[in-house]
């Protein structure tokens, strides 16, 4: 089943291991006054389609992330998550922010 996501903020993350390189969407949504912020890391980009105001990132799971160009970047919440991941990476693995 295909799921479409429309994040409030998004950033492409590139993960490199000695065996494999993949790009994923780190997506986040702002919570309303009663809810918490949320985030999701996509399964792995298989195709990126550029349109006038947005990108469509197709993923291994079949999901599609519709990411508006003006919303690229990370919130303070996802910046903290990303920094924690980088600290805990296994030897030989790197994770970088990839600009689109």
C-alpha positions in Angstrom: 0.0 0.0 0.0 1.4 3.4 -1.0 1.4 6.1 1.7 2.0 9.7 1.0 3.6 12.1 3.5 3.6 15.9 3.5 6.2 17.0 6.0 6.4 20.5 7.5 10.2 20.3 7.4 12.4 17.8 5.6 16.1 17.1 5.0 17.9 14.5 2.9 20.3 12.4 4.9 23.0 10.3 3.2 24.2 7.2 5.0 27.4 5.5 3.9 28.6 2.1 5.1 31.5 0.2 3.5 29.0 -1.9 1.6 26.2 0.5 0.8 25.2 4.2 0.3 21.6 5.3 0.7 19.6 8.6 0.9 16.6 9.0 3.1 14.2 11.7 3.9 14.2 12.9 7.5 10.7 14.4 7.8 9.1 16.3 10.7 5.8 17.7 11.6 5.0 20.4 14.1 2.6 19.4 16.8 -0.4 21.6 17.6 -0.8 23.2 21.0 -1.8 19.9 22.6 0.4 17.6 20.6 4.1 16.8 20.3 6.3 17.2 17.2 6.7 14.1 15.2 9.4 12.8 12.9 10.0 9.9 10.5 12.9 8.6 8.5 12.0 7.2 5.1 13.0 3.7 4.0 15.4 4.8 1.2 14.9 7.0 -1.8 14.6 5.2 -5.1 13.6 8.1 -7.3 13.5 11.9 -6.9 11.2 13.9 -9.1 11.5 17.7 -9.2 8.5 19.9 -9.8 8.2 23.6 -9.7 7.6 24.1 -6.0 8.3 20.6 -4.6 10.1 17.3 -4.9 8.5 13.8 -4.9 10.7 11.3 -3.2 9.7 7.7 -3.9 11.0 5.2 -1.4 11.8 1.5 -1.2 8.6 0.9 0.9 6.4 2.4 -1.8 5.8 5.6 0.1 6.1 9.0 -1.4 7.2 12.1 0.4 6.0 15.4 -1.1 8.5 17.9 0.1 8.1 21.6 -0.6 11.3 23.4 -1.6 10.8 26.2 0.9 10.4 23.8 3.8 13.8 22.1 3.4 15.8 22.0 6.6 15.6 20.6 10.1 13.7 21.8 13.2 15.5 22.0 16.5 13.8 18.7 17.3 15.2 16.8 14.3 18.6 18.5 14.6 18.9 16.9 18.0 17.9 13.5 16.7 20.4 13.7 13.8 23.2 14.8 16.1 22.5 11.8 18.4 22.6 9.4 15.5 25.9 10.8 14.3 27.4 10.3 17.8 26.3 6.7 17.9 27.4 5.6 14.4 29.4 2.3 14.1 33.0 2.6 12.9 33.2 2.9 9.1 29.7 4.5 8.8 29.0 8.1 8.0 25.9 10.2 7.9 25.7 13.6 6.3 23.1 16.2 5.4 22.6 16.2 1.6 21.4 19.5 0.0 18.8 19.3 -2.7 
